[in-house]
Amino acid sequence: GGAAASAWRGARPGGAALLHLQRDALRSLAFSSSAPLSLPAFEALRTSAAWAPVLRAKGFLRFAECGSYWLTLQMCGPRLEVTATRHRPGSGSGGGGEAERSSEARSSELVLIGGRRLDEGRLLEEL
């Protein structure tokens, strides 16, 4: 906490930090879909050249092949972690997690961060 935390929250990119962001040219893409995704199609995309510029990914995904399970995907560099959670509509367990989304909620949400070669149009088309 304290003054250091307050200064950090109020900091804005400038000087060297701004040049760093411009030089690295990071790009991002946010995707959401109300329809379940195809697991084979997603895996084909994830292992394709279109995915190569992706540096970081985080998503809550629903695949047609996974029935009542939500998959949480987290990727940072070569590290990939996928966690499955059973979705029980109306269970009312009160945990408030992703598994408790109502059936009206989006089925899948995914955010990708990548380098300047990230082709948002192609990735969206493939998703």
N, C-alpha and C positions, 0 to 999 in steps of 0.2 A: 504494500500500500504506500502511503505517504506521498511526498513530493515527487519522487522518481516515477511512480506509477501515474500520477496526475500529468506529469510532463510527457510521458510516453503516449497517453491517450490523446493529448492535444497536438502531438507531432504531425506534421504534414510533410509528404515527400518534397524534398528540395535539394538543390545542389547535387552532391554526388549520388544521393539516393534516386533522384529524378533521372539523372543520366543513366544509372544502372537499369532502371525500368525501361527507358527508351532503347537502350542497347540490347537488352535481353528480349524485348518485344514479346512478352508473354501474352497469350490470347486465351480466352475462355469461351466456353459453350455451355449453356444450360438447356436441358431437354426434359420434357415431361410428356407423358402419354396416358390416356385413360384406358387404352387397350393393353392387354398383356403382351409382352415381347416374345419373340421366338428365341429360345436358348441356342439352337444351332446357328441361327443367323447372327446372334450377338457374339458368339464365340468366333465365328468366321471374321467378323469385323474386328474383334479384339486382337486377333492374331494377324491382321492384315497390315499392309503398308500404310493405310489411312490412319491407323491407330499409333504408328511409330512415333509421331511428334508429341503424343500425350505423355505428360510428365506426372500428372496427378489426376485421380478420378475418385469421385465419391458418389454413391447412388443408393437409392432404395428401389429395388427392381422386383417386378412381378413377371414371371415367365409362364406361358401357357402350359409348359411341360412340368411345372413344379406344383401344380394344384393349389393348395391353400397355404403355401409358404412364400414369405417375402424374403428376398435376398438382399443383404446389405453388402455392398461392394466398396472396398477401400483399396486404392492403389497409389503407391508413391514410388516412382522409379520402377525397378524390377520387382518390388515387393507387392504381392497381391493377397488380400484377405477377403474371404467371402464367408458371411455368417447367415444361416437360415433361421427364420423365426416363423412359427406357425401362426397363421392369421385366423382368428375366430371372431367373425362379426358378431357384435352385440354381447361379447363375453363379459364386459363390464368389470374386468379385474382391476381397473383403475391405475394400471401402470403408466398409461399415457405414452407408451413407446410407439414405434412405427407399426408394430403388429396390431395395434388397436385402431387403426384407421377405419373409418366407416366404408361401406361398399361404394359410397358416392365419391370418395377421395380418388385422386389420381392413382393409377396402378404403378407407374414408374416415374422416378425423378432421378436425373443424373447430371452431374457437373463435371466437365473436363477442363483441365488447364494444360496448355502446351506451348511449345515454341512457335516461332513465326511461321513454320510450315503447317501448322494446324489448319486443316481444310474443313471449316465449319459446315459448309454446304454439303460436302461429300459425307461427312459423319452423320449429319441430320438425315440425309437421304438413306443411308444404310441402316440407321436406327429405326 
